[in-house]
């Protein structure tokens, strides 16, 4: 196979040969010993025969507890990349056992982050890209719908709904159901960059940046009927650690103001993402807004009908809202102190 100039080192198990190129200063990839598993070869052969013609990008870091379920649901995909962040558990081994390409992403701050880097840097083989988190799973009904949807020449992208499970229970209320733009033609979509000045404390993956399409409001987007299954949390400790990183990022973003959301500005009449941003922007300006946010989620959005998991989810959402406001205040103090220094 002819070598190509890609800024990473391929270590996956779907192909027999790899790629190696000089590493960039900010982003680099390293080789893990590849497992020689007969099952991987059989899976790759099976995938090629009746494959769903799209490339799936799965972002991962210590996701061994979720990844097997995710990749099992993606067996029909023609190509899978697991973009890992130096996991210390069995994430890499599980990914290779399912015949996925495994690429290591080393984040040292700035932009792009993990999934945008993958779309920019990896030799994707298919016209359609499907972005899936390691804690998500595709149903057979969704796979069949995607197979039909990507044959439509009048559409360049699709919104996919999330069916969320929290502490083992489906959240039917609590404001937990939403759509994300995660299926699109290669080259038609990219992540908005809301903040270039980022560091490793803000997670190495896009958090609440959304995919924006070439053509803006004139882009040809559809909605799929069947959802992805999203297992939001199985460990509250892990959930708390992850959302601490998220709140670091959100505090910096909201401190930057509207300049951080030029492509998807907060708007009550816009997309679901824009409406959510509009609501957050209004609530941030109100004293005691974390309490109001809890009542919105738990009462107005009927979170109380989701039982104890619904209560915990709504409380955690309000607490994260409080963390963001507190960290915005902290950033303002730091900026003021720096302004007083000679």
VEXTIPA-352588 format. One record per atom (N, C-alpha, C): residue in one letter; x, y, z. Coordinates in steps of 0.05 Angstrom, whole numbers, plus 5000, padded with zeros to 4 digits. Example, Ala and Ser with C-alpha at 12.3 -4.5 7.8 and 13.67 -1.06 7.14 Angstrom:
% VEXTIPA-352588
A526448865156A524649105156A526449345156S525749555142S527349795143S525850015157
This chain:
% VEXTIPA-352588
X501749765000X500050005000X501850255000X501150454984X502650694982X502350865006X504550965017X504251135041X503251415033X501651525051X500551795047X501451975070X501252225066X502152415086X499952505104X499452345125X497452415145X498852445172X498052645188X499452715213X498652525236X498852275231X498252085253X499451815245X499451635264X500451365258X498151165261X497451035240X495250845240X496050595255X494250505274X494850275289X492550075290X490650115273X488149945274X488549675263X486349525262X486449245255X484649175231X483549375217X481849305195X483549265169X485849395168X487549375145X490249265153X491649145134X494149015140X496449215141X496249445128X498349635127X497549895141X499550045149X498950295163X500250535149X499750765162X500951015152X502551135174X504651265166X506351405186X507351655173X507251875189X508152135178X509252295201X510752515195X511852675216X509552785234X510152795260X508152885279X508153185281X505753295284X505553585288X506353655317X506853915322X507653995349X505353965369X502954025360X500654025379X499353755381X499153615359X497653365358X499553145348X499452925361X501152705351X499752445359X500552225347X499451965352X501651765357X501151565372X503251365378X502151085374X504050895371X503250625366X503050455391X500850305392X500450105413X500949835399X501949635413X502249365401X499549275392X499349195366X496749105355X496248815362X493848765371X493148495377X492548335352X493648105349X493147935326X490847755332X488447845326X486047695333X484647595308X484147335306X482847225283X480047335280X478747385303X476047495303X475947765288X478047925291X478048185278X478048155248X479547965237X479647925208X476947825198X475747645213X473047555205X471047775205X471147955226X469248175227X469648365203X472248415196X472748595174X471748475148X472048215144X470948085119X467948095118X466648045141X463748055142X462748345137X464248535149X463348815146X463448905116X465448805102X465848895074X463648785056X462448555063X460548425045X457848565044X456748645067X454048765068X454149015085X456249175082X456749405100X454849635095X454349785116X453050035114X455150235105X454850365082X456950525070X457450795083X458550785107X459251035121X461650985139X462951195146X465251185165X464251285192X464551115213X463851185240X466351275255X466151505268X468351605285X467351595314X468651435330X467951405359X470151535376X469551735391X471451855409X471451705435X473851655446X474051485470X476351565488X475951525514X478051535534X477151375558X478551155563X477750975585X474750895583X473950795560X471150735556X470650425553X472350265566X472049975564X469249885573X468150025593X465549945603X463250005584X463750185565X461650255545X462250155517X464750135510X465550105482X464549845469X464549625484X463749375473X460849395463X459149505480X456349545472X456049725447X457649935447X457550125424X458449985398X460749855398X461749725374X460149485365X458949345384X457149125377X454849235360X453849465367X451649585352X452449685324X455049725320X456049835295X457349635277X456849375282X458049165266X457549205236X455249325228X454549345200X455949575186X457349745201X458649975188X461049895172X461450025149X463749955131X466450015143X466550235159X469150315170X468650455197X470350375216X470150495243X472850585252X473050835261X475450935274X474750995303X476350875321X476250945349X478551135355X477951385361X479951585366X480351605396X482551495406X482951455435X484851665446X484651705472X486351895486X487951755507X489751575499X491551435517X490151295540X488051145533X486550995553X488350805569X487850785594X489350605611X487850345617X485350325607X483850075611X483949915585X481949755580X482049575557X480749685532X480549955530X479150085508X480449995481X483050015479X484449955453X484049665446X484349485465X484049195459X481249135450X479249255463X476449205455X475949305427X476949545421X476549665394X477749485373X480149395377X481549225357X480148955354X478948855376X477548595374X475048615357X474048865353X471748905336X472548995308X475148985302X476049055275X476149355270X476249515290X476249805286X479149905282X479450125267X481950265267X482250415293X484550405305X484950555330X487150755326X486551005332X488451225329X488651375355X491151425364X491551575389X491651875384X490152025400X490052315397X491352435422X493352605419X494752735441X494053035440X492453115459X491553395460X493353565478X494253795467X495853975483X494754255483X492054275480X490754525481X490154635453X488554845452X487954975426X485854825410X485954885384X483954775366X485454665341X484554435330X482054295334X482254095358X479854005365X479653795385X479253525371X478653325386X478853045377X477352985351X474753035350X473252945327X473753105302X474153375306X474853535282X477553455272X479453405289X482053305281X481853055265X480152865274X479852615260X478752665232X476752835230X475652895203X477653025185X479353195196X481353335180X483653155172X484352965189X486952825186X486852535177X484652395182X484552105176X483652055147X484551835135X483851765108X481151625107X479051775111X476351665112X475551555084X474351315084X473851175059X471151215047X469251335062X466551345054X465451635051X463351665036X462251925031X460852035056X459751865072X458251945096X459751895121X459652085140X460852065166X458752055187X459151875207X457251845229X458851875255X458252075270X459652125296X458051995319X459451815333X458151675355X459951685379X458751735402X460251725427X460451435437X462451385453X462851115463X460551015481X459051195493X456851115510X454151115495X454351115468X451951095451X451850835436X449550765427X449150515412X447050555390X447550435367X445650455345X443850215345X441250255341X439350035339X439149935310X438049695307X437749585280X435849755264X433849875277X431950045263X433250305253X435050415269X436550655260X438350585237X439750355239X441550265217X440050245191X437650125192X436050095167X435150365157X434450545175X433550805166X435950965154X438250935165X440651075154X441250965126X441050705123X441650585097X439950705075X437350765082X435650885062X436151185060X436651315082X436951615082X439351705066X441551565067X443951655054X443851615024X441751485014X441351454985X439951704973X438951874991X437452114981X439352334973X439452394947X441352604938X440652884946X438152914956X437253184964X438053254992X439353085007X440153135035X443153105038X444353295053X447153295059X447753215088X445653215105X446153145133X443453085146X443652955169X441252875184X441652925214X439553025227X439453025256X438552755266X439852665288X439052415300X438352465329X436152355338X435252395365X436852215384X436952305410X438252135430X436052045450X436051785455X434351665475X436051605499X435751775520X437751775542X436951585565X438951435574X438651275598X440551385619X439551415644X441151535666X440751355690X442851255701X442751065724X440850835718X441050735693X439550495686X436650545678X435750795678X432950845672X432751045648X430850995630X430551185608X429251445619X430451665611X429351925618X427452015596X424851995601X422852075581X422152375582X423052505604X422352785609X424952925617X424853105636X427253245647X428753415627X427553465603X429053615583X431453465572X431353195574X433653035568X433652925539X431552985524X431452885496X432153115477X434053065460X434753265440X435953135415X436253295395X437353205369X440153305366X441853155353X444553255346X445153195317X446553375304X447353345276X449853175275X449552915271X451852735273X452252555248X450552595228X450752435203X450752625180X452952635165X453152825144X455252735123X455052855099X456952785078X459752895085X461752745078X464552835083X465053095068X466253285082X466853545071X464653745072X462253655080X459953845083X459653955111X460653815131X460253895158X462853925174X462954095193X465254135211X464154245237X465854215258X465054325284X465654625285X463754775296X464355055301X466555075322X468155285320X470255335340X469255565357X468455505381X467355715399X469555835416X471855705418X473955795435X476655685426X478455855417X481055755408X483055735432X482655905452X484455905475X483455695495X484155445490X483355225508X485755075518X485454945541X487654795552X486654515559X488354355571X487754075576X485654035599X485154245614X483154225635X480254235624X479954285598X477354325586X476454095568X477553865573X476953625557X478153645529X478853415518X480253415492X478253355469X475653345475X473653295456X471653525455X470453575432X468453785430X466253735450X465553945465X463553905486X460753995476X460254255476X457754355465X458254515440X460454465426X460754555399X458954375382X457754485362X455954335344X457054325316X456254125301X456954105273X455354315258X456754475241X455454665223X455954575195X454054625177X454254535150X454954755131X456354675109X456854845087X454154945076X453855195073X451355305063X449655435084X450355395109X448855525131X445955455132X444255655132X441355615134X440155485109X441755495087X440755375062X441555085059X442954975079X443854695078X441454505078X441854285064X439654085061X439853875083X438253905104X438353735128X435753595132X435853345139X433553185146X433553095175X431352975184X431152865211X430552575209X432052415225X431452125225X429552065248X427851865243X425751795262X426851635286X428651445281X429551265302X432051385316X432151365343X434351495358X436751315363X438951455370X441251315383X440551265412X441551045423X441250995451X443651115466X443151285485X445251425499X445251355528X447351205537X447551125565X449151345579X447751545590X449051785599X450951745622X450251575641X451951535665X451451265677X453551135684X453450885699X454950915726X456551125727X458051185752X457851485757X456751555780X456451835786X459051975790X461051835801X463751945805X464952025778X464751845758X465751905731X464252145719X461652145723X459952365712X460852635724X461352645750X462152885763X464852985752X466852795750X469452875740X469252985711X467752855695X467452935666X466153215664X464153255680X462753515678X464253735692X466153675708X467953885719X469554005696X470553825678X472053925654X470154085636X467753985633X465854125616X465254405626X464954435653X464354705664X466754895661X469254785661X471554955656X471355085628X470554915609X470355015581X468055215579X465655135590X463355315587X463755585600X465155595623X465655845636X467256025618X469355925605X470956085587X469356175563X467655995553X466056065529X464056285535X462656265558X460656465564X461856725573X464256715584X465656965590X466357115565X466956965543X467657095517X465257235505X462757165513X460357295502X459557185475X458057345461X456857255435X458957205414X461357305417X463457255397X464156965395X463456805416X464156525416X462156355401X459956475392X457856315379X456856455354X458856545337X458156695314X456656535293X457156265292X455956105271X453255985280X452955955307X450355855318X449756045341X448856285335X448356485356X445856405371X445656475398X443256425413X440856545400X438756395396X436356495383X433956325390X431856455398X429356315406X427956195382X428556305358X427256205334X429156035317X431455955328X433355805313X433055505317X435355355313X435355065317X435155005347X434954745353X434754665381X437154755397X439554735384X442054825398X441955125403X440955275384X440755565387X438755645408X436555505410X434555555430X435655495458X437155275460X438355215486X440355425495X441855525476X443855735482X442355995490X440156055477X438656295484X437656275512X436556035520X435556005547X437756025567X440055905562X442355925581X443256215584X443456355561X444356635562X442456805580X439856765577X437956915593X438156835623X438456575628X438656485656X441156575670X443456595655X445956675667X445756955679X443957125668X443757405677X441957435701X440657215710X438657225732X439957125757X439757275779X440757165805X439156915813X440556725824X439256475832X438356295809X439556345785X438756195762X439155895763X441155785778X441255495780X438755375793X437555515812X435055415824X432855425804X432655645788X430655665767X431055445746X433555385740X434155185720X433254905730X433654855756X432654605767X429554585765X428154795772X425254795770X424354765741X425754885723X425054855694X425354555686X427554435694X427954155687X426053965702X425754005728X424353805744X421353845744X420454095742X417554155743X416454205715X417454415701X416354485675X416854275655X419254145655X419853935636X419153655647X417653655669X416453405680X418553205689X420853295699X422953115708X422052935731X420053025746X419152865769X417852605760X417052595735X415852345724X418052135718X420552205719X422752025714X423851895740X422351925762X423051795787X425651905799X426951735815X429451825828X431651885808X432051735787X434051815767X433552095756X430952155751X430252415741X430952635761X430452595787X431152785807X434152835808X435752615808X438652635809X439652785784X438652715761X439452845736X438953145737X436553215745X435853505746X437553655766X438053535789X439753665809X442553695798X443653495786X446353505775X446553715753X444453745737X444453945716X444454225728X442954265749X442854525763X445554585777X446754375789X449354415802X451554485781X451454365758X453354435737X452954725728X450454805727X449755085720X451055275740X450855195766X452055355787X455055355784X456255125778X459155115775X460155305752X458555315730X459355485708X459255775717X457055865731X456856135740X459156205760X459756015778X461856065797X464556095783X465055935763X467655945749X467856195731X465556295721X465556545706X466356775726X465256765750X465956965770X468956945777X469956705780X472856665785X474556785763X473756735738X475356845716X475357145715X473057265723X472957555724X474857665745X474957525768X476757615790X479657595780X480357365767X483057325757X483757545737X481857615719X482457815699X482858095712X481258145733X481458405747X484158425762X484958205774X487558195788X489958235769X489758115746X491858145726X491958425716X489658565714X489558845705X490859035725X490958955751X492159135771X495159105773X496158885762X499058835764X500659045748X502859135759X504459335745X505859215720
